[in-house]
Amino acid sequence: MTTLRIVLGDQLTRGISSLRDHQPGDTVLMMEVAEEATYVRHHKQKLTLIFSAMRHFADELRADGLAVDYIRLDDPANTGSFTSEVQRAIARHSPSRIIVTEPGEWRVQEMMKNWGAEILTDDRFFASPATFAAWARGRKQLRMEFFYRDMRRASGLLMEGDEPTGGQWNFDHDNRKSLPKDVTPPKRQRFEPDAITAEVMAMVQQRFPGHFGDLEPFGWAVTREDALEALDHFITACLPNFGDYQDAMKQGNVFLYHSIISPYLNIGLITPREICERAEQAWSQGHAPLNAVEGFIRQILGWREYVRGLYWLKMPDYAETNALEAHRPLPDFYWTGKTEMNCLAQSIGDTKRHAYAHHIQRLMVTGNFALLAGLSPKEVEAWYLLVYADAFEWVELPNTHGMALFADGGVMASKPYAASGAYIDRMSDYCSHCRYDPAVKLGPKACPFNYLYWDFLIRNEAKLKSNPRMAMPYRTLAKMDAERKAEIARQSKVFLDKL
């Protein structure tokens, strides 16, 4: 009895369920396929990371004595899709059994149903989709904070008996400091491409020259060993200050104190439990303060698990919602970075160079602009999915659709994350390098975020005014005279029409 064990590019974990009971004579199938590289035009560094990590993982399996049938993208016989490559593998190996771990994306799950495979649970997560669905059942609101508390209790992380360590669940109010001018974040560890990565880089450049992003400098880890080294570097050099400055932005310093391990986590080189346990250990040993460790663990144990649960609970209908009826096309500057708004130019430029931007750049700069400008959710979501090395639909779609764009009408967020230029000025040094002034509300020197913010509230008043968390800005709006409102709408229209 032989088994064909399928491992996808985001399942590069030695202990994954599809490999766990491997027997002599079984074959592991791994596939690089054009369809997955092009259903959106993924960043060149993202493609390089995944394909190189896959090839390294296959070599590690072979070194452990496993038989690996590896289909390279540049194999002339490669048919270009998962389903047809599975069919070819079945013809080659005549397996009596096919095993695969459940995928991370709805569209791949639909493909998988036609493979004749046993689909196993992906138990690398703290919570299964069934666990989340049970938690959500009967609740009027699906707020992450309450799910997070249950995950703390279930995992035992940062708990003292039944109570949270430090006496409170969330230290977010301590984690909103801008970066002082005299604080210099540490130089971040990057990894030189080896021969395998160099070969993949050449292939990506040759096959996908028109895809978004710079291919070099490429510095991502592509093996578990290097991913663990990157984790250690974050824990020792960055975690102590991560909490204080996790919302800060600084021109010329894209990584700051962030972990930059999410690409490794999302393709399986490291696992969420080992990451959280390392962070908790740093607190227990006195290396990092509780506000930093709790904030970091909340991103993984709370937010990451929550968005995955919400994705599988609500798909596929979730992706089709557009509560604010936003339809404006994505502006060209999302691809080029060429805009006079310095915060957007910096955030998009960082993304183009590194396939990375941290969560505040994503939510409160590029996401905030997309929300205020009424950009089409589908176009914005396709952009987020392709530009970031850590983006897979299960994690990208809810974050963009629900948090950044409020396109789900409040399923995820209790209010739209809309902000004027004052927020960006407070949390960054971008505005001091910009031709626009965040202190000016209208006119040619005004930061566009200022009038776009009020125009957003005016356009969506019927939908948002009854939201309790929007009461304050709508009270302020009610005090504005008709002439000022008309000028806000006029200047917003002129700006948006030029996009």
N, C-alpha and C positions, 0 to 999 in steps of 0.2 A: 504494500500500500504506500504509494508515494504522494507527497503533498507539494503543491505549488503555493509558496508563501509570498504574497505581494507586499512590497514595502514602498510607500510613496515618498516624495521628496520632503514632506514635513513630518516624517515618521522615523527620523534617524536616531532611534533610541534602541540600544541593545536589548533592553528588557521589555520592548513593546509586545503587546499581546499576540500579534501575528507570528512572532519569533520564539515565544516563550517555551513551547514544548517541541522545539525542533528535533527531528530524528534523522539519523543517517539515511541518505537517499533522497531527502527532501531538497527542493530547489527554491532559492530565493529569487524572485523576479523584481528587478528595478528598471524603471523606464524614464528616459528623457524624451519628451515628446513635444513636437512643435505646437500642438494645440494648446498645451498648458503655458507655453512661453509667449503666446500671441493672442489669447482671448482678450487680454488687455496688453498693451505694449510695455511690459514690465521694464523697470529701470535696469540698465545694463549690469550694475553692481548686484542687484537682486538676483538676476539670472546667474551671474557668476558664482555668487554665494551658494545658491541652491545646487547647481550642477556640480560644483567642486566638492561641496560637502557630501553629496550623494556618492561621488566617485571615491572619496576617501573612506566613507562608511562601507562601501562595497569591498574595498581592499581590506578593511579591518575584519569584516565577516569572513573573507577568504582566509585571512591569517588565523582565524579561529577554527578553520576547517569546514566552513559552510560552502556549499556549492551555490554560486551566484550567477544567474543569467542576467547580464547587464546590457541594456539596449542604449547605446549612445545616440545622441541627437544627430551626429554626422554619419551614422551607419546608413549606407545606401539603401538597405532593406527596410529602414524604419518607416512605418506607415503614418506616423504623426499623431496618433491618438491613443489614449489609454485602452479603450475597448478593443481596437483592432490589434494592438500589441499583446493584450491578454489572449486574444483568439489565436494569434500566431504562437504564443508560448504554449498554449494548450496543445496545439498541433505538434509542437516539438517534443513536449515532455509527456503527453498523455497521462496527466495526473489523475489519481482517483479522488482527489480532494483539493479544493482551493480555499485558502484562508487569507483574509485581509482584515486589517483593523479599520474601524469606521473612519471615514474621512472627516476633514475639517470644513468642507464646503458642501452646500446643498446640491449644487450642480454635479459634483463628483459622486455624491451619494446616489443620485438618479442614474448615473452611468453604471455604478457598481451593482445595481439591482439586476443588470443584464449579464453579469459575469459568472453566474452560477456559483458564487463563493459564499462561504460562511463568513459573515461580517461580525467581528468581535468588538467588544467595547474598548474604547480608548481610555484605559484607566490611569493614564499619566496625569489626569486632572484630579483635583480634589473632589469635584462634584460631577456626576454624570448628568446628561440631559434629563433623565428620569428623576433624579434627585431634585434638580431645579424645578421641574414641572410640578413635583409634589409640594415643594415650598411655595410655588406661585399659586397653587390651586385655592380658589376662594378669596384671594386678596384683591382689594380694589386698586391698590397701587403696588407696583413692583419696584420699590426703592432699594438701591444697592446697599445702603447703610444697614438695613435690617437683615438682608441676606448675608452681608459680611459678618455681622455679629454671630449669626448661626454657624458660619464657617469657622470662626474663631473657636466657638464652643466644640464643634465637631473635630477640628484638627488639634486642638490643645495649644495652638501657637499663641504666645503672649497671653497666657491665661494663668491665673493663680486660683486653682479650684474652679468655682463657677464665676469668678470675677475677672475682669480684664486687668492685666498688669498695669500698674500705675493708676488704677481707679477709674479710668475712662476708656471708652472704645476708640476714640478718634482724636488725634492731636493736630488736626488739619489747621486749626487757627494759629498754630506755631510755625507753620510751613509756608508763609507767604511773604518772605522778605526779598527785597530787591538786592542785587549783588553790590556791595560797597566798592567804591573805586579802588581801594587799596587791597582788595582780596583777589588773588590770582589762582584760579582753579588749577589742579595738577595736570601735567601733560599726560594725555591718555595713551594707553597701550594699544598699539596697532600691530598687525602681523604681516610680514613680508610674504608675497605670493610664492609658493613653492612651484615645482615643475608642473604638477597637476593643475594648479590654479592658473598658471601662466598659459597652459594649453587651452583651458576653458575660456580664459579671457580672449585669446586669439579667435576661438570659435564664435564667441558672442559678438565680437566686433565684426567678424566676417558675415555672420548670419543675420544680425539684428542692428545694422548701422544706424537705422532711423529711430531706434527706441530712445526713450527719454534718458537723460542723465549722462554724467561723465563716467567712463570706465576706470579711469585712474585719477587720483591714487586709490588703489584698492587695499584696504587694511583689515578686512573682516576675518575672524577665525573661521576655519572650515573643518576643524576636527574637535572632538570632545575634549581632548587634552588642552588645546588652545582656548576653547570656550571656558573651561574651568579656570584657566590662568586669568582670563579676562574677568571672571567672577571674583577671583581672589583680589585682583587689582582694584576693583570697585569697592569691595568690602574694606580693604585696608586703607586706600587712598582717598576714597570719595564718600562713602556712606556716612562718616561722622558729620559732614556738612550737607548731605543730600537733603535732609528735611528742611533746613532753614532756606535753602536757595532753589528748591525744586521748581518753583514757579518763575524764577528769574530768567531773563534773556540778556545776552551780551553780544554785541557786534564782534565778529571775528572769533567767537568761541562757542561753537555749536554744541559741544558735549557737556561743558560745565561740570557738575557733580553727578550727572545722570549715569545710570548703570550701563547703558548701551549694550545690554545682553538680550534684549527682546528678540532680535533675529535668531539667536542661538536657542532661546527657549521655544520659539514658535516652530522651529524645524526639528526640535527634539534632541539637540546636542547636550542640553542640560535640562533638568526637570524642575517643575515648580516647587516640589517639596524640598529638594536639596538646597535650592536658592533661599527659601524662607527659613529653613533651619540654620543656614550659614549666617543670615542676618540676625536671627534671634540669638545665636551664639555670640555674635559681636556685641549685642547689648548686655547679655549676661556676664560677659568677661570685662565689661566696662570700656569697650573700645568705641562704641557709638551710642549717642543719646537715644532715649525712648522715642522722642518725636520723629527722629529720622528713621528708626527701624520700623516703627508702626506705620509710618507713611509709605515706606517701601513695601512692606508686607501687604498693606492694603491694596496696592496696585496689582499684586499677583493673586493673593488669596481672595480678595474682595472683587476688585474691578474686572480682572481678566476672567475669573470664573463666572461672574455675573453676566458679562456680555456674551460669553459662549452659551450660557443657559438661555438667555433671552433670544439669541439667534435661533437656536433649535426649537424653542417654544413657539416662535412667531413666524418662521419662514414657511412657505415662500411669499405669503401675502405681505409680510412686513416690508419687503423691499419695494413694493408698489405704492406705498402710501406717500402722500405729498400734502400734509395738513395745511401748510401755508401757501399752497398753490404757487410755488416758485418755479419759474420756467426760463429764466434768462440764461443764455448759453455761457459756458465757461470762457472767461476772457483769455486772450492769447498770452498774457503775461504769466499765467499759471505754468506755461510751458517754457517761456523764455526768461522769466524773472525781470524783464525790462519794464519797470514802472517807477514813477517818481515817489511812490509811497515806500519809504525806506524799510519799514518793518516787513512789508511783503517781499520786497526785493531781497532782503537778507534771508528770510525764512525759506523762500523758494530757491535762492542761490545755494543755501546750505543743503537743501534737499537734492538739488541737481548734482552737487559735488560729492555727497556722502550717502545718498539714499536714506537719509535720516534727518529728522527734526524732532525736538522733544515735545511733550504733550501740550505745553502752553503755546508753542509756536503753531501746532496743529489746530488746537481748539480756539485760541483767542486771537490769532492773526489770520492765517489762511481760512480757518473755519468761520471765524467771526465775520470776515469780509463776505464770504459766500452766503452766510445767513442774512446779513444786512442788505446785500445786493440782490437777494432773491434768485440765486443761481440754481439751476436745475439739479435736484438731488442726484439723479442718475449720473449726470456728467461729473459732478463733484466727487461722488463715490468711486467712479471709475478712476479718477485722478488719484485719489488717496490710495486705492488698491494697487496701482502700478508704480507709484513713485517711491514707496518706502520698502526697505529690505525686510521689515518685520510684518508686512501687511498680507494677511490672508482674510478671506471674506468673513469668516466667523467672528473675527475680532475687529476688522475694519468697518464693516457695514453698520453694526449697532453704534459704534463710536461716532461715525460720521452722520448717519441718518438720524439717530436719536439725540446725541449730545450736541454735535456741532450745528446741525441744520434744523432741529426740532421738527423734522418731517414726519415723525410718528405721532405728533400732536400731544406729546407728554407721557407716552408709555414709559420712557426711560428717565427723562429729566423733568423736574418739577416746574421749570421755566426755561425759556430760550436763553442761551448763554450769549446775550447781546451786550456789547460794550462800546463805549466811545473811545476816542484817542487817549483819554486820561488814564485808562487802565494800562495801555501799552507803554505810555510814558512813565508810569509809576514802576512798572516791572522790568524796564529795559533802558538801554542807552540809545535805542534806535532813533528816537525823535530828535535828539541833539544833532543828528547827521542828516536830517530830512529837510526838504524844501518847504514842507507844510509845518504848521505850528499847532500842537495839540491844545494850546490855550485859546486859539481863535475858533469861533463857532461857525461863522459864515464868511463868505468872500474868498478871493483867490488864494489867500494864505491859510485858510482854514483846513485843518486835517479832515479829509473826506470821511473818516470814521465818525466825526462829530455830527455832521448833518445827515449822514446815512443812518445813524442810530435813531434819530428822531423821525426820519422818513419811514424807517422800518416800523416804528411804533404807530405812526399815522396810518400806514397801509394796512396794518394787521390789527387795528384797534378792535374790530368786531370779534376777532378770534381770541384776542389775548387780554382784553380789559378785565374780564371776570376772573382772571387768574390772581389769587391772593398775593403771590410773590411779585406780581407786576403792578401792584397798587401804587407804590411810590412813584415810579416814573410816569404812570398815567395821571396821577394827581398833578405832577409838574407840567405834563403836556396840556392838561385842562386849563392851566393858568396862562398859557401862551395865547397871544392874540392871533386873530385870523391872518393878519398880514405876515407875521413871522412864520406861521405854519406854511403859508403859500410860498414864501421865499425858500424855506427848507425843501419843500417838494420841488420847486423849480430848479434849485441848484443841484439837487440829487438827480433829477432827470437829465440835466445837461451832462453831469459827470458820467452817469450810467450809460447814456446813449453813445458816449465816446469810447466805451470799452471795446 
